[in-house]
Amino acid sequence: MRRITILLFLSVFCFAAAMQAQAQAPKPDPALKKLSVFLGHWTYEGESKPGPLGPGGKYTGEYTARMILGGFFCQARWAEKGPSGETRSLEIVGYDPVNKNLVSNGYEDGGGTWSGVINVSGSGLTYTGKYFLAGKQYLTRVSETYAADLMSMTRKLETSVDGTTWTPQEDKWTKVPPAAKK
């Protein structure tokens, strides 16, 4: 009889703990909703100036972003063709509850990585961070301005070795509408 009582107690305790955990399941921070502006599939084209990262020239690319892991993170994939060849990248954006901001971490197939902070406000987005490639560190800053319909935007990216001299590049982005379902 004592075993049955103990088993019954443990069963009720486990059930109650599971229900309480379920009721208090974490939810994505509302700041992550700001990322909705760049979810979906985009194409872009632009031109970079010669600088510390290469000779400069025209480039084209595709970018696809979606929310993952229960809406706690945004995953973006890039594919770009330019003067230095083709590059593929993966970016993960999440919310940092300690510093109360959006953070971006990215990885390229050539070994480059980046890390920085994203601020979304009104019709735009800014990013400041660092890019690492072949043992060298570069400072980066980006500003994006979205059209009123959120179907296009312009992006200005600048790279610096010393924080004083900045090499610009600018591109234009177009959102690709989802294909009609058959």
C-alpha positions in Angstrom: 0.0 0.0 0.0 2.9 2.3 0.9 4.4 1.8 -2.6 1.1 2.7 -4.3 0.9 5.9 -2.2 4.5 6.9 -3.1 3.9 6.1 -6.8 0.7 8.1 -6.8 2.4 11.0 -5.1 5.3 11.0 -7.6 2.9 10.8 -10.5 0.8 13.7 -9.3 4.0 15.7 -8.5 5.5 15.0 -12.0 2.2 15.9 -13.7 1.9 19.2 -11.7 5.5 20.1 -12.5 5.0 19.4 -16.2 1.8 21.5 -16.2 3.6 24.4 -14.5 6.6 24.2 -16.8 4.2 24.2 -19.8 2.3 27.2 -18.4 5.5 29.1 -17.9 7.1 28.2 -21.2 9.3 31.0 -22.5 8.2 33.1 -25.4 10.3 35.0 -27.9 10.9 38.6 -26.9 8.6 41.1 -28.7 11.7 42.8 -30.1 12.1 39.8 -32.5 8.9 40.9 -34.3 10.9 43.8 -35.7 12.8 41.3 -37.8 9.7 40.6 -39.9 10.6 43.4 -42.2 13.4 41.3 -43.8 11.9 37.9 -43.7 11.4 36.2 -47.1 13.4 36.0 -50.3 15.3 38.9 -51.6 17.6 39.6 -54.6 20.1 42.4 -54.7 22.8 44.0 -56.8 25.4 46.6 -56.1 28.9 47.8 -56.5 31.7 47.9 -54.0 34.7 50.3 -54.1 38.2 48.9 -54.0 39.3 48.6 -50.4 40.8 46.3 -47.7 38.5 43.4 -48.7 39.3 43.3 -52.4 39.3 45.1 -55.8 35.7 46.3 -55.8 33.3 45.8 -58.6 29.7 44.8 -59.3 28.0 41.9 -57.5 24.6 40.2 -57.3 23.1 38.1 -54.6 20.1 36.3 -53.1 19.1 36.4 -49.4 16.5 34.3 -47.7 15.4 34.8 -44.1 13.0 32.9 -41.8 12.3 32.5 -38.1 13.5 29.3 -36.5 13.5 27.5 -33.2 10.1 28.5 -32.1 10.5 32.1 -33.2 13.5 32.8 -30.9 16.0 33.3 -33.8 16.1 34.4 -37.4 18.1 32.4 -39.9 19.3 34.0 -43.1 21.2 32.5 -46.0 23.2 34.5 -48.5 24.6 33.6 -51.9 26.6 36.3 -53.7 28.6 36.5 -56.9 31.1 39.2 -57.4 34.7 40.1 -58.4 36.2 37.7 -55.9 33.9 34.8 -56.9 31.0 33.2 -55.2 30.3 33.4 -51.4 27.7 31.6 -49.3 26.9 32.7 -45.8 24.7 31.8 -42.9 23.5 34.5 -40.4 21.7 33.9 -37.1 20.0 36.9 -35.4 18.6 36.7 -31.9 17.6 38.8 -28.9 20.2 39.4 -26.1 18.1 39.9 -23.0 21.0 41.2 -20.9 21.9 44.0 -23.3 18.3 44.3 -24.6 19.3 44.4 -28.3 19.3 42.2 -31.4 22.6 40.5 -32.2 23.8 39.1 -35.4 26.4 36.4 -35.9 27.4 35.3 -39.4 29.6 32.7 -41.1 31.0 32.5 -44.6 32.2 29.5 -46.6 35.6 31.2 -47.0 36.1 31.2 -43.2 34.9 34.8 -42.6 32.7 35.5 -39.6 30.9 38.6 -38.3 29.2 39.7 -35.1 27.3 42.9 -34.2 24.2 44.6 -33.1 21.1 45.4 -35.1 18.7 48.3 -34.4 15.4 48.4 -36.2 13.4 51.6 -36.2 10.8 53.2 -38.4 11.6 52.4 -42.1 15.2 51.4 -41.5 17.8 49.2 -39.9 21.3 49.9 -38.7 24.0 47.4 -37.9 27.4 47.9 -36.3 29.9 45.2 -35.8 33.1 43.4 -36.6 34.1 41.2 -39.5 36.9 38.7 -39.2 38.8 37.1 -42.1 42.2 35.4 -42.4 43.2 36.6 -38.9 42.3 40.2 -39.5 39.5 42.3 -38.0 37.5 44.9 -39.9 34.9 47.3 -38.5 31.6 47.3 -40.3 28.5 49.5 -40.3 25.3 49.1 -42.4 22.2 51.2 -42.9 19.1 49.9 -44.7 16.2 52.1 -45.8 13.0 50.3 -46.7 10.4 51.5 -49.2 6.9 52.2 -47.8 5.6 48.9 -49.2 8.5 46.9 -47.7 9.2 45.3 -51.1 12.4 47.1 -51.8 15.3 48.7 -49.9 18.7 50.3 -50.3 21.6 49.2 -48.2 24.8 51.1 -47.5 27.7 49.1 -46.1 31.0 50.5 -45.0 34.2 48.7 -43.9 37.2 50.1 -42.1 40.5 48.8 -40.9 41.1 51.6 -38.4 37.7 53.2 -37.7 38.8 56.4 -39.5 38.8 55.6 -43.2 35.7 53.8 -44.5 35.3 51.9 -47.8 31.6 52.2 -49.0 29.5 49.9 -51.0 25.8 50.3 -51.9 23.2 47.9 -53.2 19.5 47.8 -54.0 17.3 45.0 -52.8 14.0 43.7 -54.2 11.7 41.3 -52.3 10.6 38.3 -54.3 6.8 37.8 -53.7 6.0 34.2 -52.7 4.9 32.0 -55.6 1.1 31.5 -55.9 -0.1 28.2 -54.4 -1.6 25.8 -56.9 
